[in-house]
Amino acid sequence: MTGSTMNRRTFLATASLMPVAVRTRGAQAPGLEPGFVSLFDGQSLAGWSVQEGPATAFRVQDGAIVVDSGANFPTWLRSDRQYENFDVRGEFFMRGWTNSGIYLHAPEHGRNIWVGMKINLFHQADKEMRPESVGSIFPLIPPRAVNLKPAGEWNGFRILMDWPRLQVWMNDTLVQDLDVETVPELRHRLRRGYLGFESLSYPIRFRHLRVRELPATETWESLYERAEDFSKWQPSTGKATFEPRGAVLRGDGNGQLATRELYRDFVFHAYIRGVAYHNGGVFFRSVPQGTRGYEIQLHDVEGAHYATGSLYTLKRAAYPRIEPEQWFLFQLVVQGPNCLVRINGDTVLEYDRLDNLSAGRIELQAHDPGKWIEYKEMKVRRISSL
């Protein structure tokens, strides 16, 4: 057994002693700054929910949210509301080997770290700034500096997101200050999502959480969020059955459903899932009964000629390993001759030789009767033409 393993196990075994240290070092909750609202009442997890793990993974103790060291991982605590631009502040407490994170713009489904962002929390005061140091945008952007208080003391944090600018402070030291859109790996991340705290089974604590919302700057057109939105679509070709089921639109059969509006350059987002070995697609710049446009394939067979994410007949995507009946985030960016496809935070396709530059419809295809595909939270945002 290595020394680091022994230290970690010893720390976790004695973690029950931590409440005494926290109580003696704790401070009274600060008054809310103008414009801020509390995210934590100090007594319950009201306004939050545990995701991807047992409800016992987080608890409230001595006026703080505590990660339970026996809850296993990965688990996270999610805000009930989504936020776009915001100023969020709070404190965290670490003692001994500790790893966790604060999620920004976390998705409804999918990988928080790659669809949204994670500000890393780590016990070590690195001298060399690394992509995994405390204050990093994990695991990509090192912090500008590390400023941690001695073990057993509360650390303050502030995260100011006003897209595209992201600033992060720890104990009043600026550790991140960047234009997100200048970073290729970040520019297509979600701009609206949940706040969250990560559990890696280390007993980190959070308190004095509050947020001030800033004006939203991103405008989306909803394509399907509820059954009434089905009126925004029209049959295109074939004999597919598209059925609104509340917040979910299900397609089956063999045919296509098209938007009534035309789009040339746009960003399209949707959560998608399908039965095992489904076959379908998302078309763009198409005209019903006329120009077919381009197809992004939805086919969860890794060895298929054109698997999920591929630009059908033109370029095969890097296969994203879609799990049957599990929601994944589908992002399509079309601008001039360029298109880009991201699935669950991975860019699986880039193509820059589209020759049909005319506006057309977005279409959903069902291609194999009995192999259903479902869509929800579909939305589109027009962008400027090249």
C-alpha positions as CSV (number, residue, x, y, z in Angstrom):
1,M,0.0,0.0,0.0
2,T,1.4,3.3,-1.0
3,G,1.8,6.2,1.3
4,S,-0.8,8.3,-0.6
5,T,-3.3,5.5,-0.4
6,M,-2.7,5.1,3.3
7,N,-3.1,8.8,3.9
8,R,-6.3,9.0,1.9
9,R,-7.8,6.0,3.7
10,T,-6.7,7.3,7.1
11,F,-8.3,10.7,6.3
12,L,-11.6,9.1,5.2
13,A,-11.7,6.9,8.2
14,T,-11.3,9.9,10.5
15,A,-13.6,12.2,8.5
16,S,-16.2,11.9,11.2
17,L,-14.0,14.2,13.4
18,M,-14.4,17.0,10.9
19,P,-17.6,18.6,12.2
20,V,-15.8,19.7,15.4
21,A,-13.2,21.5,13.4
22,V,-15.8,23.1,11.2
23,R,-17.9,24.3,14.1
24,T,-14.9,25.9,15.8
25,R,-13.7,27.6,12.7
26,G,-17.1,28.5,11.2
27,A,-18.4,32.0,10.7
28,Q,-21.8,33.6,10.6
29,A,-23.5,33.7,7.2
30,P,-22.8,37.1,5.6
31,G,-25.6,39.4,4.7
32,L,-26.7,39.1,1.1
33,E,-25.2,41.7,-1.3
34,P,-27.6,43.8,-3.3
35,G,-29.2,41.8,-6.1
36,F,-28.2,38.4,-4.7
37,V,-30.5,35.6,-3.6
38,S,-29.6,32.7,-1.4
39,L,-29.0,29.3,-2.9
40,F,-28.8,27.4,0.4
41,D,-30.9,27.9,3.5
42,G,-28.4,26.4,5.8
43,Q,-30.8,23.7,7.0
44,S,-31.9,21.6,4.0
45,L,-31.2,20.8,0.4
46,A,-34.3,22.7,-0.8
47,G,-33.6,24.0,-4.3
48,W,-31.1,21.2,-5.0
49,S,-31.3,17.5,-6.1
50,V,-28.8,14.7,-6.1
51,Q,-28.1,13.3,-9.5
52,E,-26.6,9.9,-10.6
53,G,-26.3,8.6,-7.1
54,P,-28.1,7.9,-3.8
55,A,-29.9,10.7,-2.0
56,T,-27.5,10.2,0.9
57,A,-24.6,11.4,-1.2
58,F,-25.1,14.9,0.1
59,R,-26.4,16.1,3.5
60,V,-26.7,19.2,5.6
61,Q,-24.6,19.5,8.7
62,D,-23.6,22.4,10.9
63,G,-25.0,24.9,8.4
64,A,-23.1,23.4,5.4
65,I,-23.7,21.1,2.5
66,V,-21.5,18.1,3.1
67,V,-20.4,15.4,0.6
68,D,-20.8,12.0,2.2
69,S,-17.6,10.0,1.9
70,G,-19.4,6.7,1.8
71,A,-21.8,7.5,-1.0
72,N,-19.4,6.4,-3.8
73,F,-19.0,8.3,-7.0
74,P,-19.6,9.9,-9.4
75,T,-22.5,11.8,-8.0
76,W,-23.4,15.5,-8.1
77,L,-25.8,18.0,-6.5
78,R,-27.8,20.0,-9.1
79,S,-29.6,23.3,-8.7
80,D,-33.3,23.1,-9.5
81,R,-32.9,26.1,-11.8
82,Q,-30.8,26.7,-14.9
83,Y,-28.7,29.9,-15.3
84,E,-27.1,31.6,-18.2
85,N,-25.1,34.6,-17.0
86,F,-24.6,35.0,-13.3
87,D,-22.4,36.0,-10.3
88,V,-22.3,33.1,-7.8
89,R,-20.4,33.2,-4.5
90,G,-19.8,30.9,-1.6
91,E,-17.3,29.1,0.5
92,F,-15.8,25.6,0.6
93,F,-13.9,23.7,3.2
94,M,-11.2,21.0,2.7
95,R,-8.9,19.1,5.0
96,G,-6.6,16.3,3.8
97,W,-6.7,14.9,0.3
98,T,-9.8,16.3,-1.3
99,N,-11.0,16.6,-4.9
100,S,-14.3,18.0,-6.1
101,G,-15.6,20.7,-8.4
102,I,-18.2,23.4,-9.1
103,Y,-20.2,22.8,-12.3
104,L,-21.3,25.6,-14.6
105,H,-23.9,25.2,-17.3
106,A,-24.3,21.5,-16.6
107,P,-26.7,19.8,-19.0
108,E,-30.0,18.0,-18.4
109,H,-28.3,14.8,-19.6
110,G,-24.7,14.0,-20.5
111,R,-21.2,14.8,-19.2
112,N,-21.0,17.9,-17.1
113,I,-17.3,18.4,-17.6
114,W,-17.5,18.4,-21.4
115,V,-20.9,19.8,-22.1
116,G,-20.7,22.5,-19.4
117,M,-17.7,23.3,-17.4
118,K,-16.1,22.4,-14.1
119,I,-14.0,24.6,-11.8
120,N,-11.7,22.2,-10.1
121,L,-11.4,22.0,-6.3
122,F,-8.2,20.3,-5.1
123,H,-6.5,20.4,-1.7
124,Q,-3.0,20.9,-3.1
125,A,-1.5,24.4,-3.4
126,D,0.5,23.8,-6.6
127,K,3.5,26.0,-7.4
128,E,3.2,25.1,-11.1
129,M,-0.1,25.9,-12.6
130,R,-1.7,22.8,-14.2
131,P,-5.0,22.0,-15.9
132,E,-6.0,20.0,-12.8
133,S,-4.8,22.5,-10.2
134,V,-7.4,24.1,-7.9
135,G,-9.2,26.9,-9.9
136,S,-8.6,25.3,-13.3
137,I,-11.3,24.9,-15.9
138,F,-10.8,21.1,-15.6
139,P,-9.0,19.5,-17.4
140,L,-8.1,22.2,-20.0
141,I,-7.2,25.7,-18.6
142,P,-4.7,26.1,-15.7
143,P,-5.5,28.8,-13.2
144,R,-3.5,32.0,-13.2
145,A,-2.7,31.5,-9.6
146,V,-3.4,29.3,-6.6
147,N,-4.6,30.8,-3.3
148,L,-5.7,28.3,-0.7
149,K,-6.0,28.9,3.0
150,P,-4.3,26.5,5.4
151,A,-6.1,23.1,5.9
152,G,-9.1,23.4,8.1
153,E,-10.1,26.9,7.1
154,W,-12.9,28.0,4.9
155,N,-12.1,29.3,1.4
156,G,-14.1,31.9,-0.5
157,F,-15.0,31.6,-4.2
158,R,-16.7,33.8,-6.7
159,I,-17.6,32.9,-10.3
160,L,-18.7,35.6,-12.7
161,M,-20.1,34.3,-16.0
162,D,-21.1,37.0,-18.5
163,W,-20.7,35.2,-21.8
164,P,-18.2,35.1,-23.4
165,R,-16.2,36.4,-20.4
166,L,-15.6,34.0,-17.4
167,Q,-13.8,35.2,-14.3
168,V,-13.1,33.1,-11.2
169,W,-11.8,34.3,-7.8
170,M,-10.6,32.2,-4.9
171,N,-10.0,34.0,-1.6
172,D,-10.1,37.3,-3.6
173,T,-7.4,36.2,-6.0
174,L,-8.3,36.2,-9.7
175,V,-7.6,32.7,-10.9
176,Q,-9.4,32.7,-14.3
177,D,-10.1,35.6,-16.7
178,L,-10.8,34.5,-20.3
179,D,-13.0,35.0,-23.3
180,V,-14.5,31.5,-23.6
181,E,-15.1,31.9,-27.4
182,T,-11.4,32.2,-28.0
183,V,-10.8,28.7,-26.7
184,P,-11.8,26.1,-29.3
185,E,-12.6,23.5,-26.7
186,L,-14.9,25.8,-24.9
187,R,-16.7,27.9,-27.5
188,H,-19.4,25.4,-28.2
189,R,-20.2,24.5,-24.6
190,L,-23.6,25.1,-23.3
191,R,-24.3,28.8,-22.5
192,R,-27.2,27.9,-20.1
193,G,-27.4,25.1,-17.6
194,Y,-27.4,24.0,-14.0
195,L,-25.1,24.9,-11.2
196,G,-23.7,21.9,-9.3
197,F,-21.2,20.4,-6.9
198,E,-19.3,17.3,-7.7
199,S,-18.9,14.3,-5.3
200,L,-15.8,12.2,-5.6
201,S,-16.5,10.8,-2.1
202,Y,-14.2,13.2,-0.4
203,P,-16.0,15.1,2.5
204,I,-15.8,18.6,1.1
205,R,-18.3,21.2,2.5
206,F,-20.0,24.2,1.0
207,R,-21.9,27.1,2.6
208,H,-23.0,30.7,2.2
209,L,-24.1,30.1,-1.4
210,R,-25.8,32.9,-3.2
211,V,-26.3,34.1,-6.8
212,R,-27.1,37.2,-8.8
213,E,-28.5,36.6,-12.2
214,L,-27.2,38.8,-15.1
215,P,-29.1,39.6,-18.3
216,A,-29.4,36.8,-20.8
217,T,-27.7,37.3,-24.1
218,E,-28.6,34.2,-26.0
219,T,-31.9,34.0,-27.9
220,W,-33.3,30.6,-29.0
221,E,-36.4,29.7,-31.0
222,S,-38.1,26.6,-29.5
223,L,-38.8,23.9,-32.0
224,Y,-40.2,21.4,-29.6
225,E,-40.6,21.5,-25.8
226,R,-44.3,20.6,-25.4
227,A,-47.1,19.0,-27.5
228,E,-48.3,22.3,-28.7
229,D,-45.0,22.9,-30.5
230,F,-45.9,20.1,-32.9
231,S,-47.7,22.7,-35.0
232,K,-44.3,24.1,-35.9
233,W,-43.6,21.0,-38.0
234,Q,-45.1,19.5,-41.2
235,P,-44.9,16.1,-42.9
236,S,-42.2,15.9,-45.6
237,T,-41.6,12.6,-47.3
238,G,-42.5,8.9,-46.6
239,K,-44.9,7.4,-44.1
240,A,-43.2,8.0,-40.8
241,T,-45.2,8.5,-37.6
242,F,-44.1,11.4,-35.4
243,E,-46.1,11.5,-32.2
244,P,-46.0,14.2,-29.6
245,R,-45.8,12.7,-26.1
246,G,-45.8,15.7,-23.8
247,A,-42.2,17.0,-23.6
248,V,-41.0,14.2,-26.0
249,L,-41.4,13.8,-29.7
250,R,-41.2,10.2,-30.9
251,G,-40.5,9.2,-34.5
252,D,-41.0,5.7,-36.0
253,G,-41.6,4.2,-39.4
254,N,-39.9,5.4,-42.6
255,G,-40.2,9.1,-43.5
256,Q,-39.4,12.7,-42.5
257,L,-40.9,15.6,-40.6
258,A,-39.9,19.1,-41.5
259,T,-39.9,22.5,-39.8
260,R,-42.2,25.1,-41.4
261,E,-39.5,27.7,-41.1
262,L,-36.4,27.9,-43.3
263,Y,-32.9,28.1,-41.8
264,R,-29.6,28.8,-43.6
265,D,-27.0,29.4,-40.8
266,F,-27.9,28.2,-37.4
267,V,-27.1,26.3,-34.2
268,F,-29.4,23.4,-33.4
269,H,-29.6,21.7,-30.0
270,A,-31.7,18.7,-29.0
271,Y,-31.6,15.8,-26.6
272,I,-32.0,12.5,-28.5
273,R,-32.3,8.9,-27.6
274,G,-33.3,5.8,-29.5
275,V,-33.9,2.1,-29.1
276,A,-30.9,-0.2,-29.8
277,Y,-29.7,-0.1,-33.4
278,H,-32.0,2.7,-34.4
279,N,-31.6,4.4,-37.8
280,G,-32.6,7.9,-38.6
281,G,-31.1,11.4,-39.1
282,V,-31.3,15.1,-38.8
283,F,-31.5,16.9,-42.2
284,F,-30.7,20.6,-42.9
285,R,-31.0,22.9,-45.8
286,S,-33.7,20.7,-47.4
287,V,-36.9,21.4,-49.2
288,P,-39.8,18.9,-48.9
289,Q,-40.5,17.2,-52.2
290,G,-37.5,19.0,-53.6
291,T,-33.8,19.5,-52.6
292,R,-33.0,16.8,-50.0
293,G,-30.3,18.8,-48.3
294,Y,-27.7,17.2,-46.0
295,E,-28.2,14.5,-43.4
296,I,-26.4,14.0,-40.1
297,Q,-26.9,10.3,-39.4
298,L,-28.4,8.8,-36.2
299,H,-27.3,5.2,-36.2
300,D,-25.9,3.6,-33.1
301,V,-23.8,0.9,-34.8
302,E,-20.1,1.6,-34.5
303,G,-19.3,-0.5,-37.6
304,A,-21.9,1.1,-39.8
305,H,-20.8,2.8,-43.0
306,Y,-22.1,6.1,-41.6
307,A,-22.6,5.9,-37.9
308,T,-24.1,8.5,-35.5
309,G,-22.8,12.0,-36.2
310,S,-21.7,11.3,-39.8
311,L,-22.5,13.6,-42.7
312,Y,-24.2,11.0,-44.8
313,T,-22.3,10.1,-48.0
314,L,-19.7,12.9,-47.4
315,K,-17.8,12.2,-44.2
316,R,-17.8,9.6,-41.4
317,A,-17.9,10.9,-37.8
318,A,-15.8,9.7,-34.9
319,Y,-18.2,7.3,-33.3
320,P,-19.5,8.6,-30.0
321,R,-20.6,5.3,-28.4
322,I,-24.3,6.0,-28.0
323,E,-26.0,3.9,-25.3
324,P,-29.4,2.5,-26.2
325,E,-32.3,4.4,-24.7
326,Q,-30.0,7.0,-23.0
327,W,-30.4,10.7,-23.8
328,F,-27.5,12.4,-25.4
329,L,-27.0,16.1,-26.3
330,F,-26.9,16.7,-30.1
331,Q,-25.4,20.0,-31.3
332,L,-25.3,21.0,-34.9
333,V,-23.6,24.2,-36.1
334,V,-24.1,25.2,-39.8
335,Q,-22.6,28.3,-41.2
336,G,-21.8,28.9,-44.9
337,P,-19.9,25.9,-46.2
338,N,-19.1,24.6,-42.7
339,C,-20.9,22.2,-40.4
340,L,-19.9,20.9,-37.0
341,V,-21.5,18.1,-34.9
342,R,-21.0,17.6,-31.2
343,I,-22.4,14.7,-29.2
344,N,-22.3,14.7,-25.5
345,G,-19.6,17.4,-25.6
346,D,-17.3,15.7,-28.1
347,T,-16.8,17.2,-31.6
348,V,-17.3,14.1,-33.8
349,L,-17.5,15.8,-37.2
350,E,-16.2,18.9,-38.9
351,Y,-16.8,19.6,-42.6
352,D,-16.1,22.7,-44.7
353,R,-17.2,21.9,-48.2
354,L,-21.0,22.2,-48.2
355,D,-22.0,23.5,-51.7
356,N,-25.7,24.0,-51.1
357,L,-25.8,27.4,-49.3
358,S,-29.5,28.0,-49.6
359,A,-31.8,28.3,-46.7
360,G,-33.9,25.1,-46.1
361,R,-35.8,23.2,-43.5
362,I,-34.6,21.1,-40.6
363,E,-36.0,17.6,-40.9
364,L,-36.2,14.6,-38.6
365,Q,-35.9,11.2,-40.2
366,A,-37.2,7.9,-39.1
367,H,-35.8,5.2,-41.3
368,D,-36.5,1.8,-39.8
369,P,-40.0,0.8,-38.7
370,G,-40.0,-0.4,-35.1
371,K,-36.7,1.4,-34.3
372,W,-38.0,4.5,-32.6
373,I,-36.1,7.7,-32.0
374,E,-37.1,10.4,-29.5
375,Y,-36.3,14.1,-29.3
376,K,-36.8,16.7,-26.6
377,E,-35.8,20.3,-25.8
378,M,-35.2,21.0,-29.5
379,K,-34.3,24.6,-30.2
380,V,-32.5,26.6,-32.9
381,R,-30.6,29.9,-33.0
382,R,-29.9,31.7,-36.2
383,I,-26.4,33.0,-36.7
384,S,-24.8,35.4,-39.2
385,S,-23.9,34.1,-42.6
386,L,-20.3,33.8,-43.8
